[in-house]
Amino acid sequence: MSIELNSLVTSTPQIRHGRLCVAGTTTTVHRVVVWYKMGESAETIARDYPHLPIAGIYAALAYYHANQAEIETEIAAEQAEEDRLEAEWYARRELKQERVA
């Protein structure tokens, strides 16, 4: 019995806003790629996150390598949003401290 790769990564509008996930989980391809880019191997990811099947991790990485520009753009956009929110939080915190002083 063979398994189709597209059954190992799936997209559902109700899960992670339709982002592609390892099938049967809410872990996005994007998240697997971030771990991979941090130097984690597929085997280490599977060990650290036992709910992720090794085949799903490899399918996520295969998708990344086949669609690298798309995923890199998504990662950059998410990082930019995190940076914006962090800067906003620090600015609000500073403003509150000035009001108290």
Z-matrix of the N, CA and C atoms (Angstrom, degrees):
N
C 1 1.450
C 2 1.532 1 108.68
N 3 1.314 2 116.92 1 125.90
C 4 1.464 3 120.62 2 178.34
C 5 1.524 4 109.78 3 -103.24
N 6 1.310 5 115.02 4 154.66
C 7 1.462 6 121.55 5 -179.35
C 8 1.518 7 108.01 6 -114.82
N 9 1.317 8 116.76 7 132.57
C 10 1.458 9 121.94 8 177.16
C 11 1.528 10 109.47 9 -77.07
N 12 1.325 11 116.19 10 137.30
C 13 1.464 12 119.77 11 179.98
C 14 1.523 13 112.70 12 -58.82
N 15 1.338 14 116.91 13 -35.48
C 16 1.468 15 118.17 14 -178.57
C 17 1.524 16 112.85 15 -70.19
N 18 1.333 17 117.61 16 -6.15
C 19 1.465 18 119.21 17 173.82
C 20 1.525 19 110.76 18 -90.47
N 21 1.330 20 117.54 19 -7.65
C 22 1.468 21 121.66 20 -179.04
C 23 1.524 22 112.77 21 -93.26
N 24 1.325 23 117.42 22 -21.35
C 25 1.462 24 122.71 23 172.99
C 26 1.522 25 107.37 24 -129.21
N 27 1.316 26 115.72 25 131.35
C 28 1.458 27 120.36 26 -174.31
C 29 1.521 28 110.87 27 -135.69
N 30 1.311 29 114.74 28 162.47
C 31 1.459 30 121.60 29 178.18
C 32 1.521 31 108.86 30 -130.34
N 33 1.321 32 115.59 31 128.42
C 34 1.456 33 122.07 32 178.13
C 35 1.523 34 107.62 33 -132.38
N 36 1.323 35 119.31 34 128.77
C 37 1.470 36 120.78 35 -177.00
C 38 1.534 37 114.08 36 -54.63
N 39 1.319 38 117.76 37 -31.80
C 40 1.457 39 121.30 38 -177.60
C 41 1.530 40 113.61 39 -79.51
N 42 1.320 41 118.08 40 -11.76
C 43 1.464 42 121.48 41 -177.52
C 44 1.519 43 109.21 42 -113.42
N 45 1.321 44 115.65 43 120.17
C 46 1.471 45 122.88 44 177.28
C 47 1.523 46 112.25 45 52.05
N 48 1.321 47 115.68 46 39.29
C 49 1.475 48 122.18 47 177.04
C 50 1.529 49 112.05 48 56.61
N 51 1.323 50 116.09 49 32.86
C 52 1.465 51 120.62 50 176.84
C 53 1.509 52 115.20 51 82.75
N 54 1.329 53 117.14 52 5.66
C 55 1.469 54 118.61 53 176.81
C 56 1.523 55 110.02 54 -66.11
N 57 1.306 56 115.16 55 149.93
C 58 1.459 57 121.46 56 -179.81
C 59 1.524 58 109.31 57 -67.84
N 60 1.336 59 116.29 58 128.47
C 61 1.466 60 122.83 59 -177.76
C 62 1.518 61 110.81 60 -124.88
N 63 1.325 62 115.43 61 158.86
C 64 1.454 63 120.26 62 169.74
C 65 1.525 64 105.64 63 -63.46
N 66 1.315 65 117.38 64 127.34
C 67 1.466 66 122.63 65 -174.66
C 68 1.526 67 111.54 66 -52.44
N 69 1.328 68 115.25 67 136.71
C 70 1.457 69 121.35 68 177.83
C 71 1.519 70 114.08 69 80.07
N 72 1.337 71 116.90 70 4.90
C 73 1.460 72 120.84 71 179.94
C 74 1.530 73 109.00 72 -134.09
N 75 1.308 74 115.77 73 174.41
C 76 1.461 75 120.31 74 172.08
C 77 1.530 76 110.66 75 -106.33
N 78 1.321 77 116.90 76 15.60
C 79 1.460 78 122.27 77 179.45
C 80 1.521 79 109.09 78 -84.85
N 81 1.325 80 115.71 79 119.41
C 82 1.459 81 120.21 80 -176.47
C 83 1.528 82 111.95 81 -77.88
N 84 1.321 83 114.25 82 156.31
C 85 1.457 84 121.13 83 172.13
C 86 1.528 85 108.30 84 -56.25
N 87 1.315 86 115.32 85 -42.17
C 88 1.460 87 122.18 86 178.37
C 89 1.527 88 111.04 87 -52.95
N 90 1.329 89 118.31 88 -47.47
C 91 1.464 90 122.69 89 -178.69
C 92 1.532 91 110.42 90 -63.52
N 93 1.331 92 117.12 91 -44.02
C 94 1.469 93 120.86 92 178.31
C 95 1.526 94 109.77 93 -59.94
N 96 1.317 95 116.86 94 -41.60
C 97 1.466 96 121.39 95 179.81
C 98 1.527 97 110.97 96 -64.20
N 99 1.327 98 117.41 97 -41.02
C 100 1.471 99 119.97 98 178.34
C 101 1.522 100 109.78 99 -59.96
N 102 1.318 101 117.86 100 -45.63
C 103 1.472 102 120.61 101 177.82
C 104 1.525 103 110.59 102 -60.72
N 105 1.322 104 115.70 103 -44.10
C 106 1.467 105 121.57 104 179.40
C 107 1.530 106 110.78 105 -59.66
N 108 1.328 107 116.03 106 -45.30
C 109 1.463 108 120.75 107 -179.47
C 110 1.527 109 111.81 108 -68.73
N 111 1.320 110 117.50 109 -19.44
C 112 1.464 111 121.84 110 175.80
C 113 1.534 112 110.68 111 -82.83
N 114 1.335 113 116.21 112 0.90
C 115 1.454 114 120.37 113 176.07
C 116 1.516 115 114.99 114 102.16
N 117 1.325 116 117.30 115 3.96
C 118 1.464 117 120.25 116 179.59
C 119 1.525 118 110.23 117 -79.96
N 120 1.303 119 117.24 118 136.15
C 121 1.465 120 121.50 119 174.61
C 122 1.530 121 109.13 120 -82.62
N 123 1.311 122 116.62 121 164.18
C 124 1.468 123 120.46 122 177.06
C 125 1.522 124 110.35 123 -58.39
N 126 1.315 125 116.47 124 -39.28
C 127 1.469 126 120.77 125 -178.96
C 128 1.534 127 110.95 126 -66.25
N 129 1.335 128 116.85 127 -39.71
C 130 1.467 129 120.45 128 178.17
C 131 1.522 130 110.44 129 -66.68
N 132 1.319 131 116.84 130 -41.68
C 133 1.470 132 120.51 131 177.97
C 134 1.527 133 109.34 132 -60.44
N 135 1.329 134 117.12 133 -45.02
C 136 1.471 135 121.22 134 179.61
C 137 1.525 136 111.09 135 -62.53
N 138 1.323 137 116.66 136 -37.81
C 139 1.460 138 119.96 137 178.92
C 140 1.529 139 110.99 138 -69.22
N 141 1.333 140 116.76 139 -43.22
C 142 1.462 141 121.20 140 -177.87
C 143 1.524 142 113.20 141 -74.51
N 144 1.307 143 117.06 142 -25.84
C 145 1.471 144 123.10 143 -178.72
C 146 1.535 145 107.79 144 -128.99
N 147 1.320 146 117.07 145 76.06
C 148 1.467 147 120.81 146 -172.43
C 149 1.531 148 115.10 147 -62.62
N 150 1.321 149 117.77 148 -13.54
C 151 1.465 150 119.30 149 176.34
C 152 1.530 151 111.71 150 -75.98
N 153 1.352 152 116.73 151 -11.16
C 154 1.468 153 120.45 152 179.46
C 155 1.525 154 109.92 153 -95.63
N 156 1.320 155 116.71 154 120.32
C 157 1.470 156 118.70 155 177.63
C 158 1.525 157 110.30 156 -71.71
N 159 1.311 158 116.37 157 142.02
C 160 1.463 159 121.16 158 -178.35
C 161 1.533 160 111.02 159 -57.28
N 162 1.316 161 118.05 160 -37.55
C 163 1.472 162 120.58 161 178.87
C 164 1.528 163 110.24 162 -64.05
N 165 1.323 164 117.63 163 -37.30
C 166 1.459 165 121.31 164 177.83
C 167 1.514 166 111.89 165 -67.39
N 168 1.321 167 116.74 166 -37.16
C 169 1.466 168 120.93 167 177.51
C 170 1.522 169 109.59 168 -64.78
N 171 1.329 170 116.27 169 -47.01
C 172 1.465 171 119.44 170 178.60
C 173 1.531 172 111.18 171 -63.93
N 174 1.327 173 117.90 172 -37.01
C 175 1.470 174 120.59 173 177.24
C 176 1.531 175 110.22 174 -64.17
N 177 1.335 176 116.95 175 -40.60
C 178 1.464 177 120.96 176 177.47
C 179 1.527 178 110.34 177 -62.02
N 180 1.324 179 116.52 178 -43.02
C 181 1.463 180 120.27 179 179.32
C 182 1.527 181 111.65 180 -68.49
N 183 1.323 182 117.11 181 -36.15
C 184 1.465 183 120.27 182 176.42
C 185 1.523 184 109.98 183 -64.20
N 186 1.333 185 116.22 184 -42.27
C 187 1.467 186 120.29 185 177.52
C 188 1.532 187 109.34 186 -60.37
N 189 1.317 188 116.45 187 -45.07
C 190 1.467 189 120.82 188 178.89
C 191 1.526 190 111.24 189 -57.30
N 192 1.325 191 116.85 190 -49.44
C 193 1.465 192 119.83 191 -177.09
C 194 1.531 193 111.80 192 -66.16
N 195 1.315 194 116.91 193 -29.16
C 196 1.467 195 120.35 194 178.08
C 197 1.528 196 112.13 195 -82.06
N 198 1.336 197 117.10 196 -20.05
C 199 1.469 198 122.57 197 -175.87
C 200 1.526 199 110.80 198 -133.89
N 201 1.310 200 115.96 199 41.92
C 202 1.455 201 121.57 200 -170.92
C 203 1.529 202 113.27 201 -58.52
N 204 1.311 203 118.60 202 -43.50
C 205 1.471 204 120.83 203 -178.60
C 206 1.518 205 111.03 204 -60.83
N 207 1.316 206 116.74 205 -42.54
C 208 1.471 207 121.65 206 179.78
C 209 1.532 208 110.78 207 -61.32
N 210 1.312 209 116.40 208 -48.55
C 211 1.462 210 120.74 209 -177.81
C 212 1.525 211 110.75 210 -68.05
N 213 1.327 212 117.94 211 -40.79
C 214 1.459 213 120.84 212 178.80
C 215 1.535 214 110.77 213 -62.41
N 216 1.325 215 117.26 214 -38.61
C 217 1.471 216 120.94 215 176.91
C 218 1.518 217 110.29 216 -63.62
N 219 1.322 218 116.72 217 -41.98
C 220 1.462 219 121.94 218 178.78
C 221 1.532 220 110.87 219 -63.46
N 222 1.317 221 116.71 220 -43.74
C 223 1.467 222 121.01 221 179.53
C 224 1.527 223 109.86 222 -63.85
N 225 1.325 224 117.66 223 -43.81
C 226 1.465 225 121.39 224 -179.93
C 227 1.524 226 111.15 225 -63.60
N 228 1.321 227 117.42 226 -40.23
C 229 1.465 228 120.95 227 179.04
C 230 1.524 229 110.63 228 -64.99
N 231 1.320 230 116.51 229 -41.60
C 232 1.460 231 119.98 230 178.99
C 233 1.528 232 110.96 231 -65.55
N 234 1.314 233 117.23 232 -40.67
C 235 1.467 234 121.16 233 178.69
C 236 1.522 235 110.46 234 -64.30
N 237 1.328 236 116.78 235 -41.92
C 238 1.466 237 120.71 236 178.48
C 239 1.523 238 110.64 237 -61.81
N 240 1.315 239 117.46 238 -40.83
C 241 1.470 240 121.11 239 178.59
C 242 1.524 241 110.44 240 -66.51
N 243 1.327 242 117.58 241 -41.27
C 244 1.470 243 120.81 242 176.48
C 245 1.522 244 110.63 243 -61.50
N 246 1.332 245 117.16 244 -43.17
C 247 1.464 246 121.09 245 179.02
C 248 1.522 247 110.71 246 -63.39
N 249 1.327 248 117.26 247 -41.40
C 250 1.464 249 121.43 248 179.48
C 251 1.523 250 110.68 249 -62.93
N 252 1.326 251 116.71 250 -45.87
C 253 1.457 252 120.71 251 -179.74
C 254 1.521 253 111.99 252 -64.83
N 255 1.325 254 116.05 253 -39.41
C 256 1.461 255 120.04 254 178.43
C 257 1.528 256 110.59 255 -64.46
N 258 1.326 257 117.34 256 -44.56
C 259 1.467 258 120.91 257 178.88
C 260 1.525 259 110.63 258 -62.61
N 261 1.321 260 116.29 259 -40.41
C 262 1.467 261 120.87 260 178.15
C 263 1.528 262 110.50 261 -63.25
N 264 1.309 263 117.13 262 -42.55
C 265 1.460 264 121.65 263 180.00
C 266 1.526 265 110.46 264 -62.44
N 267 1.341 266 116.71 265 -46.63
C 268 1.465 267 120.54 266 179.45
C 269 1.525 268 111.33 267 -63.42
N 270 1.337 269 117.12 268 -38.99
C 271 1.470 270 120.27 269 178.94
C 272 1.527 271 110.64 270 -63.79
N 273 1.310 272 117.74 271 -42.37
C 274 1.472 273 121.27 272 177.95
C 275 1.522 274 110.87 273 -64.78
N 276 1.318 275 115.80 274 -40.75
C 277 1.463 276 120.47 275 179.70
C 278 1.533 277 110.68 276 -63.63
N 279 1.318 278 116.27 277 -42.40
C 280 1.464 279 121.09 278 177.70
C 281 1.527 280 111.02 279 -61.82
N 282 1.322 281 115.85 280 -44.04
C 283 1.460 282 121.52 281 -179.73
C 284 1.522 283 110.16 282 -61.29
N 285 1.320 284 117.66 283 -43.54
C 286 1.467 285 121.40 284 178.42
C 287 1.522 286 110.86 285 -62.33
N 288 1.333 287 115.94 286 -41.09
C 289 1.480 288 119.77 287 -179.87
C 290 1.514 289 111.35 288 -65.57
N 291 1.348 290 117.11 289 -36.73
C 292 1.461 291 121.20 290 178.13
C 293 1.526 292 110.57 291 -66.50
N 294 1.322 293 117.42 292 -37.75
C 295 1.469 294 121.31 293 179.61
C 296 1.517 295 111.06 294 -66.04
N 297 1.330 296 116.27 295 -35.09
C 298 1.463 297 121.31 296 -178.49
C 299 1.532 298 109.85 297 -74.30
N 300 1.309 299 117.07 298 -34.37
C 301 1.480 300 121.10 299 -175.20
C 302 1.502 301 112.99 300 -75.70
